Amino acid sequence: MLQVPGTYGSLYGEYGEPDLKPAEPGGPVVIETAENREENRGMRKFRQSSEAPDAAGDRHILTARFRVSGGRTKKAGGDGAMKTLRKIGRLWTQLWQWFPPGYEFVWERNTAAVLLALPVVLSLRYFGKLREAVEWLYYVDGDRGRVLRPDGVAKPFLELAGEYGGLFVPYFLFLAIMAAFHYAYYHRETKSIYLMRRLPRRSVLVASCVRAPLLGMAVGAAAEAVLGVIYYGIYLLVMPGVCAPGFW
Amino acid sequence: MLEIKALNKTYFDRLGSRQVLFDVNLAIGPGEIVGLFGENGAGKTTLMKSILGFLSYQGEILLDNKPIDRSNIARLSFATCEHSFFPNLTPDSHGEFYEMHFGRFRRERYETLMEFFELPRRTALKGYSTGQKNQFEVIMALCQGAEYILMDEPFAGNDVFNREDFYKVLLGILEPEETVFLSTHLIEEVERFIGRAVLLKGGRIAGDVSTLELEERGSTLLEYVKETYGYRADRVSRALGELTGGGRT
């Protein structure tokens, strides 16, 4: 009996209710439709007769990259990305571990995210500048069309993208101020500073104040570096080599 | 043994300097329950905070002949009316936090006391009443696993029955090596609970007496305090008499 994975509606109409048993881990399954029925049968015969001694029944017939999980279908190729996204989601909600105990961190996390996203978005203007700088290297000749200026020198990379680095300053400043804010937290509502100062490990108090800002700064520095590398790569890619593109 | 030798403390602020402790000498042995009494501003809290290293001072404070630092600070715990817990955390989160940082955290005692005082376990402490907050503050000081338990006005805001319960529980659960240094204004209430009374007056030790000694003298702690402070019982009636004109006749 051909196993139809947990898809819904007309797909399994003529075959009756699907058997929603999950496939073996990693094993391919088939979704049979009117269009692929013949192809599936051919494949089934092929697998059963020669290549797949372990392919008892119809479970391991591959026609599409889908995996069944608890009666729902999802793209196998997206698993890695989903896992990464889930990990990021977990980190995002479990950031409290990086803050002082009991600190209401959500507003701070969200503000930092906005302050980090802002320069990233604003830096997209770089592409407009880059386009202008590239266009400036050419002139239009009536017969030959777009021609490279013989004396044209490309604008240095930093002249085009350098100013965007400064846009990250408010983000880093915010994080530095937050470190002081975390210390002040131990004096708000109660004097939990008395507990923190009585801990046998002195580093716990300092770490609780600076850990989250340092993490944020590392993320910011990484974002800035990645953007810089991408933008510089694009710069090298689009600037005509003869115009001696430079970094500075 | 907790020893305080020639302790002087001066606060410096924009109005100038103000000395609040003058040559304080005190020794508290293991297992003692000592009450610290004095009027407002006598220096009780300053003395406690100096012992814990929260304030700088002149003089010497030793715990078993060693200065108090990170290596032995866990031998001291502190309950204060200002509260030293994290208001957004639940009691159980505090339990975990203490367990993580204080190797001798008394989990069993914590469970027993939380149950006895019927404190909600999963409510953030900011949702507690003042009395419950005080109870929790004291519970954590008792459960930290410290040998010297310092308490600064821990029952301010608790009703009398609640305080009574606490004294009884304290006497019941304290182990022989556990020492309590309790600052309070509730002189009559703690008289049966403490073994020794230290009086601070104007930043100086004005009296240091055991309750046994007072008993032998046939005096009460309140009488001793009044006597040491030079309290004049007729002060109020005289002042009222002067105000109402009765003093002139």
Chai-1 contact restraints between the chains, C-beta under 6 A:
chainA,res_idxA,chainB,res_idxB,connection_type,confidence,min_distance_angstrom,max_distance_angstrom,comment,restraint_id
A,P101,B,F86,contact,1.0,0.0,6.0,A-B,restraint_1
A,P101,B,L89,contact,1.0,0.0,6.0,A-B,restraint_2
A,G102,B,F86,contact,1.0,0.0,6.0,A-B,restraint_3
A,G102,B,N88,contact,1.0,0.0,6.0,A-B,restraint_4
A,G102,B,L89,contact,1.0,0.0,6.0,A-B,restraint_5
A,E189,B,P87,contact,1.0,0.0,6.0,A-B,restraint_6
A,T190,B,H83,contact,1.0,0.0,6.0,A-B,restraint_7
A,T190,B,F85,contact,1.0,0.0,6.0,A-B,restraint_8
A,T190,B,P87,contact,1.0,0.0,6.0,A-B,restraint_9
A,K191,B,E82,contact,1.0,0.0,6.0,A-B,restraint_10
A,K191,B,S84,contact,1.0,0.0,6.0,A-B,restraint_11
A,S192,B,S84,contact,1.0,0.0,6.0,A-B,restraint_12
A,S192,B,F86,contact,1.0,0.0,6.0,A-B,restraint_13
A,Y194,B,F78,contact,1.0,0.0,6.0,A-B,restraint_14
A,Y194,B,S84,contact,1.0,0.0,6.0,A-B,restraint_15
A,L195,B,S84,contact,1.0,0.0,6.0,A-B,restraint_16
A,R198,B,I73,contact,1.0,0.0,6.0,A-B,restraint_17
A,L199,B,H101,contact,1.0,0.0,6.0,A-B,restraint_18
A,P200,B,R70,contact,1.0,0.0,6.0,A-B,restraint_19
A,P200,B,A74,contact,1.0,0.0,6.0,A-B,restraint_20
A,R202,B,R70,contact,1.0,0.0,6.0,A-B,restraint_21
